Structure formats: C-alpha cells, structure tokens
Amino acid sequence: MPQKSTSSLRNKILKTVLAILAVFIGLYPLFYFLQDNFGLLGSKNSALLTSMLWSSSFYTHITAGGLALLFGWVQFNQRIRIANPAMHRNLGKLYLFLALCSSVSGSYLALHAEGGVIAVTGFLCLAIVWFTSTIIGYTSIVNGRVIRHQRFMVYSYAACFAAVTLRIWLPLLIFIYGDFIKAYVVVAWLCWIPNILVAYMLTRNMKNSGNEFV
C-alpha cells in the first residue's frame, strides 16, 4: 500500500476514534442526572452538594461542556465547512456559548477541587486556557484572520477534550498510586497539557503553509 494511502487511512481511523470518544463522553453527563452521587459527586462533601452556587456551576459545567464536546468535533470536518458554511457558523456560535459557559463555571468548580492548591491551580489553568483560546478564536474570525481562528479553535477544542483524557488517565493513575487524591492531583495537569502540546504540533505550520487541521 502506498505511503500516502497508509497515512490517509491512519488519519481517518484517528479521526473516527476521536469522534467516537467525543460523542461518548459528550453524552456522559446524562448519568449525573439519572443517578444520585454518580462519579465525582461521590467524593464531594455534603456542604458542597447542598450549595446552590456549587450545584448550579457543576451542572452548567458538565452540561455545556458535554454538548461542546459532542458538537465541537464536527467543526473540524472540511467537507461540512465547504458544503454547508452556514451550519459551520451556527455550530461555531453554539460552541462559543457552550465553551464560555463551561469554562467560566469550571473556573469556580476548580477552586473547590480535591487535592489542594496543585489540583486547584491545574484545573483553574485549564479553564483559563479554554476560555482564552475560545475568545481569541472567535475574535480572529470576526476580524477575518482565518488561519489564526483555525489555530486557536484547535487549542480550544484540545482544552475541551480534557474531559475525555481525564477519564482515560484517572483510572490508570488510581491504579498506579492506589489513591484517588494523588491521582486527582496529577490528572489536574495531565488531562490537558498533553492535549495543548498536540494542538501546537498540529497547528505550528499553519501560518506558513496555509494548511487546515483536516
């Protein structure tokens, strides 16, 4: 098989896997509405669980974040962008709203993360990176800077995709450390920094070559 065909097949498989993970984890928040004390809620103290501000921030974060993850990957499909630019713009506006809601509420939740200042700082930095990259991506396209828009939206979705990588890393880290808190401290950084590095590798030549993400 020619090298180009092999590379194309590999890229298609990778995109398919990423899309499946995005859809699956995008729907994951449904379990929080269907089951009491599901997932991370089981590790929270009663004071947080009965706090209206914390609860509203939590459900805003997981709902908006899940939907952003669920729909966001479609924005990187070149065929859809070309065939239906109106859909791309409308989904982009929806993603913008969802990403900003989830990152802002996530920044408040980060302040109450288990694991002390290291975990708090990790999740807070993630929220800031997601919010900032999304805003820059949006203002770039408003000002007609297409390549800059594409680059920063890749960074934005890489931060959004931390919802997926967190759920991949956390069970592995719990197995390695045998302790949830130690694992949670590490995953507060590990769930998003490699994603941002991958985003950098994917976009570093965009300006010179004009290549798009997909």
C-alpha positions as CSV (number, residue, x, y, z in Angstrom):
1,M,0.0,0.0,0.0
2,P,1.5,3.4,-0.9
3,Q,2.7,5.6,2.0
4,K,0.2,8.3,1.2
5,S,-2.7,5.9,1.3
6,T,-1.5,4.4,4.6
7,S,-1.2,7.9,6.1
8,S,-4.7,8.8,4.9
9,L,-6.2,5.6,6.4
10,R,-4.4,6.2,9.7
11,N,-5.8,9.7,9.8
12,K,-9.3,8.5,9.1
13,I,-9.0,5.9,11.8
14,L,-7.7,8.5,14.3
15,K,-10.5,11.0,13.5
16,T,-13.1,8.3,13.8
17,V,-11.7,7.2,17.3
18,L,-11.6,10.9,18.4
19,A,-15.2,11.4,17.2
20,I,-16.5,8.3,19.0
21,L,-14.7,9.4,22.2
22,A,-16.1,12.9,21.9
23,V,-19.7,11.6,21.4
24,F,-19.5,9.1,24.2
25,I,-18.0,11.5,26.8
26,G,-20.2,14.2,25.5
27,L,-23.2,12.1,26.5
28,Y,-21.6,11.1,29.8
29,P,-23.1,13.9,31.8
30,L,-26.5,12.3,31.4
31,F,-25.5,9.8,34.0
32,Y,-25.3,12.6,36.6
33,F,-29.0,13.4,36.0
34,L,-30.0,9.7,36.1
35,Q,-28.1,8.5,39.2
36,D,-27.5,10.1,42.6
37,N,-24.0,10.7,43.7
38,F,-22.7,9.5,40.4
39,G,-18.9,9.7,39.6
40,L,-17.1,12.6,41.2
41,L,-20.1,13.6,43.2
42,G,-19.4,10.7,45.5
43,S,-16.2,12.3,46.6
44,K,-17.7,15.7,47.5
45,N,-18.7,16.7,51.0
46,S,-22.3,17.5,51.9
47,A,-21.6,21.2,52.3
48,L,-20.7,21.5,48.6
49,L,-23.5,19.2,47.4
50,T,-26.1,21.3,49.2
51,S,-24.6,24.6,47.9
52,M,-26.9,26.1,45.3
53,L,-24.0,28.0,43.7
54,W,-21.7,25.0,43.5
55,S,-24.5,22.7,42.2
56,S,-25.6,25.2,39.6
57,S,-22.0,25.7,38.5
58,F,-21.4,21.9,38.4
59,Y,-24.5,21.1,36.2
60,T,-23.8,24.1,34.0
61,H,-20.2,22.9,33.5
62,I,-21.0,19.3,32.7
63,T,-24.0,20.1,30.5
64,A,-22.4,22.9,28.5
65,G,-19.0,21.1,28.4
66,G,-20.6,17.8,27.3
67,L,-22.5,19.5,24.5
68,A,-19.4,21.5,23.4
69,L,-17.5,18.2,23.2
70,L,-20.4,16.5,21.4
71,F,-20.8,19.0,18.6
72,G,-17.4,20.6,18.5
73,W,-15.5,17.9,16.6
74,V,-17.9,18.5,13.6
75,Q,-16.4,21.9,13.1
76,F,-13.1,20.4,12.0
77,N,-14.7,18.5,9.1
78,Q,-13.5,20.2,6.0
79,R,-16.3,18.7,3.8
80,I,-19.0,20.1,6.1
81,R,-17.4,23.5,6.2
82,I,-17.2,23.7,2.4
83,A,-20.6,22.2,1.7
84,N,-22.6,24.0,4.4
85,P,-20.8,27.1,5.7
86,A,-24.0,28.4,7.4
87,M,-24.1,25.2,9.5
88,H,-20.4,25.8,10.4
89,R,-21.1,29.3,11.5
90,N,-24.2,28.4,13.5
91,L,-22.5,25.4,15.2
92,G,-19.5,27.7,15.9
93,K,-21.7,30.2,17.7
94,L,-23.3,27.4,19.7
95,Y,-19.8,26.0,20.6
96,L,-18.7,29.5,21.6
97,F,-21.6,29.9,24.0
98,L,-21.2,26.4,25.5
99,A,-17.4,26.7,25.8
100,L,-17.7,30.0,27.6
101,C,-20.4,28.8,30.0
102,S,-18.5,25.6,30.8
103,S,-15.1,27.3,31.3
104,V,-16.5,30.0,33.5
105,S,-18.4,27.6,35.7
106,G,-15.4,25.3,35.6
107,S,-13.2,28.0,37.0
108,Y,-15.4,28.3,40.0
109,L,-15.5,24.5,40.5
110,A,-11.7,24.4,40.2
111,L,-11.5,26.4,43.4
112,H,-13.1,23.5,45.3
113,A,-11.2,20.7,43.7
114,E,-9.8,17.9,45.9
115,G,-6.0,17.7,46.2
116,G,-5.2,21.2,47.4
117,V,-3.5,24.1,45.7
118,I,-1.8,21.9,43.0
119,A,-5.1,20.4,41.8
120,V,-6.9,23.8,42.1
121,T,-4.2,25.5,40.0
122,G,-4.3,22.8,37.4
123,F,-8.0,22.9,36.8
124,L,-8.1,26.7,37.0
125,C,-5.4,27.0,34.4
126,L,-7.4,24.6,32.2
127,A,-10.5,26.8,32.5
128,I,-8.5,29.9,31.7
129,V,-6.8,28.3,28.6
130,W,-10.2,27.1,27.3
131,F,-11.9,30.4,27.8
132,T,-9.0,32.5,26.4
133,S,-8.4,30.3,23.3
134,T,-12.1,30.3,22.5
135,I,-12.3,34.1,22.8
136,I,-9.2,34.6,20.6
137,G,-10.5,32.1,18.1
138,Y,-13.8,33.9,17.8
139,T,-12.4,37.4,17.6
140,S,-9.9,36.2,15.0
141,I,-12.7,35.1,12.6
142,V,-14.7,38.3,13.2
143,N,-11.6,40.2,12.1
144,G,-11.1,38.0,9.1
145,R,-8.0,36.2,10.4
146,V,-8.9,32.7,9.2
147,I,-5.7,30.8,10.0
148,R,-5.4,32.4,13.5
149,H,-9.1,31.4,14.0
150,Q,-8.4,27.8,13.0
151,R,-5.3,27.6,15.2
152,F,-7.0,28.9,18.3
153,M,-10.1,26.8,17.8
154,V,-7.9,23.7,17.7
155,Y,-6.4,24.9,21.1
156,S,-9.9,25.5,22.4
157,Y,-11.2,22.0,21.4
158,A,-8.0,20.5,22.8
159,A,-8.8,22.0,26.2
160,C,-12.4,20.8,25.8
161,F,-11.1,17.3,25.0
162,A,-9.6,17.3,28.5
163,A,-13.0,15.8,29.6
164,V,-12.1,12.7,27.5
165,T,-8.4,12.5,28.5
166,L,-9.2,12.9,32.2
167,R,-11.5,9.9,32.1
168,I,-8.7,7.9,30.4
169,W,-5.9,8.9,32.7
170,L,-7.7,9.0,36.1
171,P,-8.4,5.2,36.3
172,L,-4.9,4.4,35.3
173,L,-3.4,6.9,37.9
174,I,-5.7,5.5,40.6
175,F,-4.4,2.0,39.7
176,I,-0.8,3.3,39.8
177,Y,-1.0,5.3,43.0
178,G,-3.7,3.3,44.8
179,D,-5.1,6.6,46.0
180,F,-7.7,8.8,44.4
181,I,-6.4,12.2,45.8
182,K,-2.8,11.6,44.5
183,A,-4.3,10.6,41.1
184,Y,-6.5,13.6,41.0
185,V,-3.7,16.0,41.7
186,V,-1.7,14.6,38.7
187,V,-4.7,14.4,36.4
188,A,-5.5,18.0,37.0
189,W,-2.5,18.8,34.8
190,L,-2.1,15.6,32.8
191,C,-5.6,15.8,31.4
192,W,-4.9,18.9,29.4
193,I,-1.2,19.8,29.0
194,P,-0.5,16.9,26.5
195,N,-3.6,18.0,24.6
196,I,-2.3,21.5,24.2
197,L,1.1,20.2,23.1
198,V,-0.6,18.0,20.4
199,A,-2.6,21.1,19.3
200,Y,0.7,23.0,19.0
201,M,2.2,20.2,16.9
202,L,-0.9,20.2,14.6
203,T,-1.0,23.9,14.1
204,R,2.6,25.2,14.2
205,N,2.9,25.2,10.4
206,M,-0.5,26.6,9.6
207,K,0.7,30.2,9.1
208,N,3.4,29.3,6.6
209,S,1.7,26.6,4.7
210,G,-2.0,27.6,4.9
211,N,-2.9,24.0,5.7
212,E,-6.0,23.4,7.6
213,F,-6.5,21.0,10.5
214,V,-8.5,18.4,8.5
